[in-house]
Amino acid sequence: MALRLEDKKAIVAEVNEAAGQALSAVLADYRGLTVEQITDVRKKARESGVYLKVIRNTLAKRAVEGTEFECLTDAFVGPTMLAFSQEDPGSAARLLKDCAKQYQALEVKALSIGGQLLQASDIDRVAKLPTRDEALATLMSVMQAPIVKLARTFNEVPAKITRAVAAVRDQKQAEA
């Protein structure tokens, strides 16, 4: 079914808005997936906060113009599924990596973070990026470590004195 010009403009505007708010983008070739499999990928995308769109390449190229994902324009070849990470940089990569394991026909073509084009082989690196909560937990543990060590050091002084007094007491009891 052919799209009218107004529909095409609406799609381009929608994808451009999603690209403007996204932290990273992943392109995948979905050729060979059944409708049920694509529906499952879309369901998982909604659950994980990933904007997922199957879009014509010409419309996708126009949609990413003027965004940091403009570097992906050369990768828009063949059937394209476009995934934008909205919440944390690695969510789209994790989603498509997991789905590619589950569905052999799904193939990651390219990805981009911060205006830099990455190869499909870099998906493991991006998928391993921590979520916001994980990053905050790591930061807090790093910030807390010196304080904990200082508290242990201060606590060690009275503990040493107590052990020394106990040793003297034991020695005097042994002599008596």
Backbone hydrogen bonds, N-H to C=O, Kabsch-Sander energy under -0.5 kcal/mol:
donor,donor_aa,acceptor,acceptor_aa,energy
8,K,4,R,-2.2
9,K,5,L,-2.4
10,A,6,E,-2.1
11,I,7,D,-2.3
12,V,8,K,-2.6
13,A,9,K,-2.4
14,E,10,A,-2.3
15,V,11,I,-2.6
16,N,12,V,-2.5
17,E,13,A,-2.2
18,A,14,E,-2.0
19,A,15,V,-2.6
20,G,16,N,-2.0
21,Q,17,E,-1.1
22,A,18,A,-0.9
23,L,85,S,-3.0
24,S,85,S,-0.7
25,A,112,S,-2.4
26,V,83,A,-2.5
27,L,110,A,-3.3
28,A,81,M,-2.2
29,D,107,E,-3.7
30,Y,28,A,-0.6
33,L,30,Y,-2.1
38,I,34,T,-2.3
39,T,35,V,-2.4
40,D,36,E,-2.0
41,V,37,Q,-2.2
42,R,38,I,-2.4
43,K,39,T,-2.2
44,K,40,D,-2.4
45,A,41,V,-2.1
46,R,42,R,-2.2
47,E,43,K,-2.0
48,S,44,K,-1.7
49,G,45,A,-0.5
49,G,46,R,-0.8
50,V,45,A,-2.8
51,Y,84,F,-2.4
52,L,50,V,-0.6
53,K,82,L,-2.6
55,I,53,K,-0.6
55,I,80,T,-1.3
60,A,56,R,-2.5
61,K,57,N,-2.5
62,R,58,T,-1.6
63,A,59,L,-2.2
64,V,60,A,-1.9
65,E,61,K,-0.5
65,E,62,R,-0.6
67,T,64,V,-1.9
70,E,67,T,-1.2
72,L,69,F,-1.7
73,T,70,E,-1.5
75,A,72,L,-1.7
76,F,72,L,-0.5
76,F,73,T,-0.9
77,V,75,A,-2.0
81,M,28,A,-2.8
82,L,53,K,-3.2
82,L,80,T,-0.5
83,A,26,V,-2.5
83,A,81,M,-0.5
84,F,51,Y,-3.0
85,S,24,S,-2.6
86,Q,49,G,-1.2
86,Q,84,F,-0.6
87,E,49,G,-0.5
91,S,88,D,-1.6
94,R,90,G,-2.7
95,L,91,S,-2.4
96,L,92,A,-2.6
97,K,93,A,-2.2
98,D,94,R,-2.4
99,C,95,L,-2.5
100,A,96,L,-2.1
101,K,97,K,-1.6
102,Q,98,D,-1.9
103,Y,99,C,-3.4
104,Q,102,Q,-0.6
106,L,103,Y,-1.3
107,E,29,D,-2.3
109,K,27,L,-2.8
110,A,27,L,-1.2
111,L,118,L,-1.8
112,S,25,A,-2.6
113,I,116,Q,-1.6
114,G,23,L,-0.7
116,Q,113,I,-1.6
117,L,115,G,-0.5
118,L,111,L,-3.6
120,A,109,K,-0.6
122,D,119,Q,-1.5
123,I,120,A,-1.5
124,D,121,S,-0.6
126,V,122,D,-1.9
127,A,123,I,-2.7
128,K,124,D,-1.4
129,L,126,V,-1.4
135,A,131,T,-2.5
136,L,132,R,-2.4
137,A,133,D,-2.3
138,T,134,E,-2.3
139,L,135,A,-2.4
140,M,136,L,-2.6
141,S,137,A,-2.1
142,V,138,T,-2.1
143,M,139,L,-2.4
144,Q,140,M,-2.0
145,A,141,S,-1.4
148,V,144,Q,-2.2
149,K,145,A,-2.4
150,L,146,P,-2.2
151,A,147,I,-2.4
152,R,148,V,-2.3
153,T,149,K,-2.3
154,F,150,L,-2.6
155,N,151,A,-2.0
156,E,152,R,-1.4
157,V,153,T,-1.0
159,A,155,N,-1.3
160,K,156,E,-2.4
161,I,157,V,-2.0
162,T,158,P,-2.5
163,R,159,A,-2.2
164,A,160,K,-2.4
165,V,161,I,-2.6
166,A,162,T,-2.3
167,A,163,R,-2.1
168,V,164,A,-2.3
169,R,165,V,-2.5
170,D,166,A,-2.4
171,Q,167,A,-2.3
172,K,168,V,-2.5
173,Q,169,R,-2.3
174,A,170,D,-1.9
175,E,171,Q,-1.7
176,A,172,K,-1.5
